[in-house]
């Protein structure tokens, strides 16, 4: 369903889309998300931004868009950019994929194919954050 809002979003329509597929849960865990004791840190905002814009709300539901403001993008960008391939490999090697409820979907295995898949999506994220930072843009995040 296409829900229309009378309100104006604080950002323009999407100019660029980065699709991270099923890598989001593992990357979020690496960034200090749900599997970490570190909460409310900038890298955890990549997939679960703290700011939202309510598009539609009634007594049964609320539809909203989660986003990062240009200021938050500028806060996250250098932290994301400093994750080199060497640092990423170290983070990747520390993951316990054998835990039964490790990451969505529950079929992750530690191998070169998955490492390269995650590294590709990390680089895509680094690229969009760099461009958004340079152009003072918002980033909208949605997990479907």
Secondary structure per residue as TSV (DSSP state, phi and psi in degrees):
chain	resnum	aa	ss	phi	psi
A	1	X	-	360.0	141.2
A	2	X	-	-98.7	113.4
A	3	X	-	-98.7	124.7
A	4	X	-	-99.1	146.5
A	5	X	-	-119.4	146.0
A	6	X	S	-79.6	-18.7
A	7	X	S	-83.9	156.6
A	8	X	-	-98.5	125.3
A	9	X	-	-66.2	152.9
A	10	X	S	-76.0	6.3
A	11	X	S	-143.0	160.4
A	12	X	-	-78.3	173.5
A	13	X	S	-61.4	158.6
A	14	X	-	-57.5	131.0
A	15	X	S	-100.1	-23.6
A	16	X	-	-149.3	140.9
A	17	X	-	-122.9	132.2
A	18	X	-	-117.3	119.3
A	19	X	-	-101.1	118.8
A	20	X	-	-102.2	5.2
A	21	X	G	51.6	-137.9
A	22	X	G	-84.1	3.2
A	23	X	G	-75.4	-14.5
A	24	X	H	-58.2	-39.4
A	25	X	H	-70.8	-41.4
A	26	X	H	-67.2	-45.8
A	27	X	H	-61.7	-41.8
A	28	X	H	-59.9	-41.7
A	29	X	H	-62.4	-40.9
A	30	X	H	-66.3	-32.7
A	31	X	T	-81.1	0.8
A	32	X	T	97.5	24.0
A	33	X	S	-78.1	-134.1
A	34	X	T	-58.4	-25.0
A	35	X	T	-92.1	4.1
A	36	X	S	-115.7	154.5
A	37	X	S	-77.8	-12.4
A	38	X	-	-84.1	114.5
A	39	X	-	-119.3	161.3
A	40	X	S	56.3	36.3
A	41	X	-	-104.5	148.9
A	42	X	G	-51.6	-40.7
A	43	X	G	-66.7	-24.0
A	44	X	G	-73.8	-13.4
A	45	X	G	-81.3	-12.0
A	46	X	T	-56.8	-48.1
A	47	X	T	-97.8	-18.9
A	48	X	S	-132.2	71.7
A	49	X	-	-59.8	145.7
A	50	X	S	-76.3	-17.2
A	51	X	E	-102.6	145.1
A	52	X	E	-144.4	156.9
A	53	X	E	-121.4	119.9
A	54	X	E	-78.7	121.8
A	55	X	E	-88.1	-43.0
A	56	X	E	-149.1	141.3
A	57	X	E	-150.0	133.8
A	58	X	-	-141.9	-168.3
A	59	X	S	-69.9	-15.4
A	60	X	S	-104.8	-26.7
A	61	X	-	-155.4	162.4
A	62	X	E	-132.8	127.6
A	63	X	E	-109.0	126.0
A	64	X	E	-141.0	165.4
A	65	X	E	-116.1	127.5
A	66	X	E	-94.5	137.7
A	67	X	E	-148.5	164.3
A	68	X	E	-113.0	128.0
A	69	X	-	-71.6	162.4
A	70	X	H	-54.5	-35.8
A	71	X	H	-64.8	-41.8
A	72	X	H	-69.4	-36.9
A	73	X	H	-59.2	-43.0
A	74	X	H	-67.7	-27.1
A	75	X	H	-74.8	-38.7
A	76	X	H	-79.8	-38.8
A	77	X	H	-49.0	-52.5
A	78	X	H	-65.6	-31.7
A	79	X	H	-67.7	-39.6
A	80	X	H	-72.6	-39.9
A	81	X	H	-65.8	-27.1
A	82	X	T	-79.3	-3.4
A	83	X	-	-82.9	95.4
A	84	X	-	-78.2	171.7
A	85	X	H	-61.6	-37.1
A	86	X	H	-65.1	-45.7
A	87	X	H	-65.7	-39.7
A	88	X	H	-63.7	-41.6
A	89	X	H	-61.0	-39.9
A	90	X	H	-64.2	-43.5
A	91	X	H	-63.1	-44.9
A	92	X	H	-60.1	-43.6
A	93	X	H	-64.4	-22.6
A	94	X	T	-84.3	-6.8
A	95	X	-	-75.0	137.2
A	96	X	-	-100.1	93.8
A	97	X	T	-78.5	-9.3
A	98	X	T	-83.0	-17.7
A	99	X	S	-61.1	133.0
A	100	X	T	-57.8	-28.9
A	101	X	T	-116.2	40.3
A	102	X	S	-61.7	-73.3
A	103	X	S	-140.9	153.1
A	104	X	S	-81.6	141.1
A	105	X	S	-71.2	164.2
A	106	X	T	-78.7	33.5
A	107	X	T	-122.3	22.3
A	108	X	-	-72.5	137.2
A	109	X	-	-129.9	150.9
A	110	X	-	-82.8	107.0
A	111	X	S	-156.4	169.9
A	112	X	H	-61.8	-37.9
A	113	X	H	-61.8	-46.5
A	114	X	H	-68.9	-37.4
A	115	X	H	-59.4	-49.1
A	116	X	H	-64.0	-36.8
A	117	X	H	-62.2	-47.6
A	118	X	H	-67.6	-40.2
A	119	X	H	-62.5	-41.1
A	120	X	H	-57.8	-46.4
A	121	X	H	-70.6	-33.0
A	122	X	H	-61.2	-46.6
A	123	X	H	-63.3	-37.6
A	124	X	H	-63.0	-42.4
A	125	X	H	-64.1	-44.2
A	126	X	H	-58.7	-39.9
A	127	X	H	-65.6	-45.9
A	128	X	H	-69.8	-34.1
A	129	X	H	-68.1	-37.6
A	130	X	H	-62.9	-48.0
A	131	X	H	-64.9	-41.6
A	132	X	H	-65.7	-37.0
A	133	X	H	-65.0	-47.7
A	134	X	H	-62.2	-33.1
A	135	X	T	-103.3	9.6
A	136	X	T	54.7	50.3
A	137	X	-	-110.4	159.5
A	138	X	-	-80.7	158.3
A	139	X	E	-125.8	126.4
A	140	X	E	-99.7	135.5
A	141	X	E	-122.1	134.1
A	142	X	-	-144.5	131.4
A	143	X	-	-110.1	118.5
A	144	X	-	-113.4	360.0
